Amino acid sequence: MRARFFAPHAHTTGAVVALPDDEAEHLTRVLRVKRGDDVIVFNGQGLAFDATVQSVRKDGVEVLLGARCEAAPEPRVAVTLVQAVLKGDKMDDVVRDAVMIGVAAIQPILATRSEVTLASIQRGRRRDRWERIAVSSAKQCGRAVVPVILEPEPFDAVAALVEERRLSGPALMLVEPTAGAEVVSLGELDVPPPREASILVGPEGGWTPGEIAAASERYRLITLGGRTIRGDAMALVAVASLFTKWGEY
């Protein structure tokens, strides 16, 4: 298989474009691709090209874009994953898997029981890291789209985020089966395949009753049943289940 590289300025057949520094380093030092080798380049916005390495220099790598080529198909439902930030490197796994399964965007949020703070996220440049992970995951799974990683927000902003984006589809919140009378299992969810949807997934310690009450005004409360699923696996299980229900597979 030809190596795949991310080049955000790749738009037109026949153009010569430079790879970002980290992609150029991966090409030369890790994969040891040479001038004249054939590769695939994608721009993160849905376009992918057959390409040839045009030049390899100390100051960068340029590729010549050939014909458009097919990438992995994008889901028909554009899912925004609203994910409470998890501790350690667990959030890295969530981003990797969410991109792999096909989400359109990831909105990190800070919940009451999140074990990290907004300040620590900013100090650690975590969003930059998540963006790099999203690119890497898109490369590995064959997507030509790199989902946007939005600026982390406090939980209180969740309701406004839904309204601002004017999502045309359902907004779903994953909760425990005991969260309240309005909870329905995913299997019982009677929602035809929408154009867009948002899925809200909580932290390791779960949602507080206040958060559930606040979000339930705009989010439909759903459960995946009585099993306890790890916080870093919940998003993958939930999105895959919904895609199955909506005929994506």
C-alpha positions as a LaTeX table, in Angstrom:
\begin{tabular}{lrrr}
\hline
Residue & $x$ (\AA) & $y$ (\AA) & $z$ (\AA) \\
\hline
Met1 & 0.00 & 0.00 & 0.00 \\
Arg2 & 1.16 & 3.51 & $-0.79$ \\
Ala3 & 1.89 & 5.77 & 2.13 \\
Arg4 & $-0.67$ & 8.49 & 2.83 \\
Phe5 & 0.22 & 12.04 & 3.83 \\
Phe6 & $-1.75$ & 15.06 & 4.99 \\
Ala7 & $-1.31$ & 18.24 & 2.95 \\
Pro8 & $-3.93$ & 20.88 & 3.80 \\
His9 & $-3.14$ & 22.93 & 0.67 \\
Ala10 & $-3.73$ & 20.07 & $-1.76$ \\
His11 & $-6.67$ & 21.13 & $-3.94$ \\
Thr12 & $-5.85$ & 20.83 & $-7.66$ \\
Thr13 & $-4.40$ & 18.16 & $-9.92$ \\
Gly14 & $-1.06$ & 19.30 & $-11.34$ \\
Ala15 & $-0.17$ & 21.51 & $-8.40$ \\
Val16 & 3.04 & 21.12 & $-6.42$ \\
Val17 & 2.42 & 21.46 & $-2.69$ \\
Ala18 & 4.61 & 21.32 & 0.38 \\
Leu19 & 3.92 & 18.86 & 3.18 \\
Pro20 & 3.67 & 20.19 & 6.74 \\
Asp21 & 6.92 & 19.80 & 8.69 \\
Asp22 & 5.77 & 16.81 & 10.75 \\
Glu23 & 4.47 & 15.04 & 7.64 \\
Ala24 & 7.73 & 15.73 & 5.81 \\
Glu25 & 9.70 & 14.32 & 8.73 \\
His26 & 7.51 & 11.21 & 8.78 \\
Leu27 & 8.03 & 10.75 & 5.03 \\
Thr28 & 11.81 & 11.09 & 5.14 \\
Arg29 & 12.91 & 9.76 & 8.53 \\
Val30 & 10.30 & 7.12 & 9.33 \\
Leu31 & 9.09 & 5.76 & 6.00 \\
Arg32 & 12.21 & 6.82 & 4.07 \\
Val33 & 10.23 & 7.67 & 0.95 \\
Lys34 & 12.43 & 9.02 & $-1.85$ \\
Arg35 & 12.07 & 11.51 & $-4.67$ \\
Gly36 & 9.99 & 9.97 & $-7.47$ \\
Asp37 & 8.09 & 7.60 & $-5.18$ \\
Asp38 & 4.31 & 7.41 & $-5.50$ \\
Val39 & 2.18 & 8.33 & $-2.49$ \\
Ile40 & $-1.35$ & 9.42 & $-1.67$ \\
Val41 & $-2.04$ & 12.92 & $-0.39$ \\
Phe42 & $-5.27$ & 14.15 & 1.23 \\
Asn43 & $-6.21$ & 17.64 & 2.35 \\
Gly44 & $-8.40$ & 16.89 & 5.36 \\
Gln45 & $-11.42$ & 18.49 & 3.67 \\
Gly46 & $-12.47$ & 15.51 & 1.57 \\
Leu47 & $-10.03$ & 15.50 & $-1.36$ \\
Ala48 & $-7.39$ & 12.83 & $-1.97$ \\
Phe49 & $-4.87$ & 12.61 & $-4.81$ \\
Asp50 & $-2.41$ & 10.21 & $-6.33$ \\
Ala51 & 0.88 & 12.05 & $-5.95$ \\
Thr52 & 4.59 & 11.79 & $-6.65$ \\
Val53 & 7.33 & 13.04 & $-4.38$ \\
Gln54 & 8.82 & 15.96 & $-6.31$ \\
Ser55 & 11.62 & 17.05 & $-4.01$ \\
Val56 & 13.13 & 16.02 & $-0.68$ \\
Arg57 & 15.28 & 18.68 & 0.95 \\
Lys58 & 16.38 & 19.59 & 4.44 \\
Asp59 & 13.90 & 22.44 & 4.47 \\
Gly60 & 10.92 & 20.35 & 3.41 \\
Val61 & 9.20 & 17.97 & 1.01 \\
Glu62 & 7.10 & 18.82 & $-2.04$ \\
Val63 & 4.73 & 16.53 & $-3.91$ \\
Leu64 & 3.18 & 16.75 & $-7.37$ \\
Leu65 & $-0.56$ & 16.12 & $-7.27$ \\
Gly66 & $-1.91$ & 13.69 & $-9.84$ \\
Ala67 & $-5.45$ & 12.51 & $-10.42$ \\
Arg68 & $-8.06$ & 12.55 & $-7.71$ \\
Cys69 & $-8.44$ & 9.20 & $-5.97$ \\
Glu70 & $-11.07$ & 7.67 & $-3.75$ \\
Ala71 & $-10.87$ & 7.78 & 0.02 \\
Ala72 & $-12.88$ & 5.94 & 2.63 \\
Pro73 & $-16.54$ & 6.98 & 2.32 \\
Glu74 & $-17.80$ & 9.50 & 4.84 \\
Pro75 & $-20.82$ & 8.60 & 6.98 \\
Arg76 & $-24.16$ & 9.95 & 5.78 \\
Val77 & $-24.84$ & 11.24 & 9.31 \\
Ala78 & $-22.44$ & 14.00 & 10.42 \\
Val79 & $-21.91$ & 13.27 & 14.11 \\
Thr80 & $-20.45$ & 15.80 & 16.52 \\
Leu81 & $-19.02$ & 13.99 & 19.53 \\
Val82 & $-19.37$ & 16.17 & 22.63 \\
Gln83 & $-16.94$ & 14.41 & 24.95 \\
Ala84 & $-16.12$ & 15.20 & 28.58 \\
Val85 & $-12.33$ & 15.33 & 28.74 \\
Leu86 & $-10.82$ & 12.21 & 30.32 \\
Lys87 & $-7.67$ & 12.06 & 32.42 \\
Gly88 & $-4.21$ & 11.07 & 31.24 \\
Asp89 & $-3.93$ & 9.80 & 27.70 \\
Lys90 & $-7.45$ & 8.34 & 27.63 \\
Met91 & $-8.72$ & 11.34 & 25.68 \\
Asp92 & $-6.08$ & 10.62 & 23.05 \\
Asp93 & $-7.67$ & 7.19 & 22.55 \\
Val94 & $-11.14$ & 8.72 & 22.30 \\
Val95 & $-9.99$ & 11.12 & 19.56 \\
Arg96 & $-8.20$ & 8.37 & 17.65 \\
Asp97 & $-11.18$ & 6.01 & 17.76 \\
Ala98 & $-13.77$ & 8.70 & 17.04 \\
Val99 & $-11.93$ & 9.75 & 13.90 \\
Met100 & $-11.58$ & 6.11 & 12.86 \\
Ile101 & $-15.29$ & 5.39 & 13.31 \\
Gly102 & $-16.25$ & 8.47 & 11.28 \\
Val103 & $-17.29$ & 11.45 & 13.44 \\
Ala104 & $-17.41$ & 14.86 & 11.77 \\
Ala105 & $-16.26$ & 16.94 & 14.76 \\
Ile106 & $-15.19$ & 16.58 & 18.38 \\
Gln107 & $-16.19$ & 19.08 & 21.05 \\
Pro108 & $-14.23$ & 18.56 & 24.31 \\
Ile109 & $-16.02$ & 19.77 & 27.43 \\
Leu110 & $-15.16$ & 19.99 & 31.13 \\
Ala111 & $-17.77$ & 18.38 & 33.39 \\
Thr112 & $-18.05$ & 18.58 & 37.18 \\
Arg113 & $-16.38$ & 15.18 & 37.59 \\
Ser114 & $-13.72$ & 15.71 & 34.93 \\
Glu115 & $-10.32$ & 15.12 & 36.54 \\
Val116 & $-8.60$ & 17.77 & 34.44 \\
Thr117 & $-8.98$ & 21.53 & 34.22 \\
Leu118 & $-9.21$ & 23.94 & 31.32 \\
Ala119 & $-5.96$ & 25.55 & 32.49 \\
Ser120 & $-4.10$ & 22.22 & 32.41 \\
Ile121 & $-5.44$ & 21.52 & 28.92 \\
Gln122 & $-4.16$ & 24.87 & 27.72 \\
Arg123 & $-0.78$ & 24.55 & 29.46 \\
Gly124 & $-0.24$ & 21.12 & 28.01 \\
Arg125 & $-1.34$ & 22.22 & 24.53 \\
Arg126 & $-3.66$ & 19.23 & 24.56 \\
Arg127 & $-5.83$ & 20.50 & 21.72 \\
Asp128 & $-2.76$ & 20.66 & 19.45 \\
Arg129 & $-1.97$ & 17.07 & 20.40 \\
Trp130 & $-5.54$ & 15.95 & 19.70 \\
Glu131 & $-5.38$ & 17.61 & 16.27 \\
Arg132 & $-2.21$ & 15.67 & 15.46 \\
Ile133 & $-3.85$ & 12.45 & 16.63 \\
Ala134 & $-6.86$ & 13.20 & 14.41 \\
Val135 & $-4.58$ & 13.59 & 11.39 \\
Ser136 & $-2.74$ & 10.36 & 12.21 \\
Ser137 & $-5.98$ & 8.43 & 12.65 \\
Ala138 & $-7.38$ & 9.77 & 9.36 \\
Lys139 & $-4.19$ & 8.62 & 7.63 \\
Gln140 & $-4.47$ & 5.14 & 9.08 \\
Cys141 & $-8.16$ & 4.56 & 8.35 \\
Gly142 & $-8.16$ & 5.99 & 4.82 \\
Arg143 & $-10.31$ & 9.08 & 5.37 \\
Ala144 & $-9.72$ & 12.24 & 3.36 \\
Val145 & $-11.51$ & 14.28 & 6.04 \\
Val146 & $-9.85$ & 15.29 & 9.31 \\
Pro147 & $-12.57$ & 16.05 & 11.85 \\
Val148 & $-12.25$ & 19.43 & 13.50 \\
Ile149 & $-11.25$ & 19.45 & 17.17 \\
Leu150 & $-13.11$ & 22.36 & 18.70 \\
Glu151 & $-11.94$ & 24.55 & 21.56 \\
Pro152 & $-12.63$ & 22.90 & 24.94 \\
Glu153 & $-15.61$ & 24.44 & 26.73 \\
Pro154 & $-17.13$ & 24.20 & 30.22 \\
Phe155 & $-20.22$ & 22.04 & 30.59 \\
Asp156 & $-22.39$ & 25.12 & 31.07 \\
Ala157 & $-21.77$ & 26.01 & 27.42 \\
Val158 & $-23.22$ & 22.73 & 26.11 \\
Ala159 & $-26.76$ & 24.00 & 25.63 \\
Ala160 & $-25.55$ & 27.09 & 23.80 \\
Leu161 & $-23.27$ & 24.96 & 21.61 \\
Val162 & $-26.24$ & 22.92 & 20.41 \\
Glu163 & $-28.25$ & 26.05 & 19.64 \\
Glu164 & $-25.37$ & 27.86 & 17.91 \\
Arg165 & $-24.71$ & 24.94 & 15.57 \\
Arg166 & $-28.42$ & 24.59 & 14.77 \\
Leu167 & $-28.05$ & 20.85 & 14.34 \\
Ser168 & $-30.83$ & 19.52 & 12.16 \\
Gly169 & $-30.77$ & 16.12 & 13.81 \\
Pro170 & $-31.12$ & 14.73 & 17.32 \\
Ala171 & $-28.96$ & 15.60 & 20.32 \\
Leu172 & $-28.36$ & 12.50 & 22.45 \\
Met173 & $-26.84$ & 12.24 & 25.94 \\
Leu174 & $-25.42$ & 8.92 & 27.19 \\
Val175 & $-26.48$ & 8.29 & 30.79 \\
Glu176 & $-26.87$ & 5.46 & 33.29 \\
Pro177 & $-30.19$ & 3.55 & 33.10 \\
Thr178 & $-31.11$ & 4.95 & 36.54 \\
Ala179 & $-30.73$ & 8.59 & 35.46 \\
Gly180 & $-34.46$ & 9.25 & 35.26 \\
Ala181 & $-37.85$ & 8.37 & 33.83 \\
Glu182 & $-37.07$ & 9.93 & 30.48 \\
Val183 & $-34.21$ & 7.53 & 29.71 \\
Val184 & $-34.65$ & 5.16 & 26.76 \\
Ser185 & $-32.33$ & 2.43 & 25.55 \\
Leu186 & $-30.57$ & 2.98 & 22.25 \\
Gly187 & $-32.41$ & $-0.02$ & 20.84 \\
Glu188 & $-35.73$ & 1.66 & 21.58 \\
Leu189 & $-34.71$ & 4.97 & 20.05 \\
Asp190 & $-37.12$ & 5.74 & 17.24 \\
Val191 & $-35.15$ & 8.28 & 15.20 \\
Pro192 & $-34.81$ & 7.94 & 11.42 \\
Pro193 & $-31.33$ & 8.56 & 9.97 \\
Pro194 & $-30.73$ & 12.32 & 10.34 \\
Arg195 & $-28.35$ & 14.55 & 8.42 \\
Glu196 & $-26.57$ & 15.61 & 11.60 \\
Ala197 & $-26.53$ & 14.56 & 15.23 \\
Ser198 & $-24.62$ & 15.28 & 18.41 \\
Ile199 & $-23.74$ & 12.71 & 21.07 \\
Leu200 & $-22.81$ & 13.81 & 24.59 \\
Val201 & $-20.53$ & 11.41 & 26.52 \\
Gly202 & $-19.54$ & 11.94 & 30.15 \\
Pro203 & $-16.38$ & 11.64 & 32.25 \\
Glu204 & $-15.09$ & 8.60 & 34.15 \\
Gly205 & $-17.17$ & 9.46 & 37.22 \\
Gly206 & $-20.35$ & 10.03 & 35.26 \\
Trp207 & $-22.67$ & 13.02 & 35.11 \\
Thr208 & $-24.01$ & 14.81 & 38.17 \\
Pro209 & $-27.80$ & 14.95 & 38.61 \\
Gly210 & $-27.61$ & 18.69 & 37.95 \\
Glu211 & $-25.83$ & 18.19 & 34.64 \\
Ile212 & $-28.35$ & 15.61 & 33.53 \\
Ala213 & $-31.22$ & 17.90 & 34.45 \\
Ala214 & $-29.66$ & 20.86 & 32.64 \\
Ala215 & $-28.81$ & 18.91 & 29.48 \\
Ser216 & $-32.12$ & 17.05 & 29.32 \\
Glu217 & $-33.83$ & 20.25 & 28.16 \\
Arg218 & $-32.05$ & 19.92 & 24.82 \\
Tyr219 & $-30.58$ & 16.41 & 24.81 \\
Arg220 & $-32.50$ & 13.15 & 24.70 \\
Leu221 & $-31.30$ & 10.79 & 27.43 \\
Ile222 & $-30.27$ & 7.36 & 26.14 \\
Thr223 & $-28.54$ & 4.36 & 27.65 \\
Leu224 & $-26.57$ & 1.43 & 26.26 \\
Gly225 & $-28.04$ & $-0.91$ & 28.83 \\
Gly226 & $-26.88$ & $-2.17$ & 32.21 \\
Arg227 & $-23.23$ & $-2.87$ & 31.38 \\
Thr228 & $-20.52$ & $-0.59$ & 32.70 \\
Ile229 & $-18.41$ & 0.66 & 29.79 \\
Arg230 & $-15.09$ & 2.45 & 30.27 \\
Gly231 & $-15.12$ & 6.19 & 29.66 \\
Asp232 & $-12.56$ & 5.90 & 26.87 \\
Ala233 & $-14.65$ & 3.22 & 25.09 \\
Met234 & $-18.12$ & 4.72 & 25.44 \\
Ala235 & $-17.92$ & 7.09 & 22.46 \\
Leu236 & $-16.72$ & 4.36 & 20.10 \\
Val237 & $-19.45$ & 1.95 & 21.22 \\
Ala238 & $-22.17$ & 4.62 & 21.07 \\
Val239 & $-21.28$ & 6.00 & 17.63 \\
Ala240 & $-20.85$ & 2.51 & 16.15 \\
Ser241 & $-24.23$ & 1.47 & 17.59 \\
Leu242 & $-25.97$ & 4.53 & 16.19 \\
Phe243 & $-24.35$ & 4.13 & 12.77 \\
Thr244 & $-25.57$ & 0.52 & 12.74 \\
Lys245 & $-29.08$ & 1.62 & 13.70 \\
Trp246 & $-29.04$ & 4.27 & 10.96 \\
Gly247 & $-27.93$ & 1.81 & 8.27 \\
Glu248 & $-24.38$ & 3.02 & 7.91 \\
Tyr249 & $-22.98$ & $-0.53$ & 7.88 \\
\hline
\end{tabular}
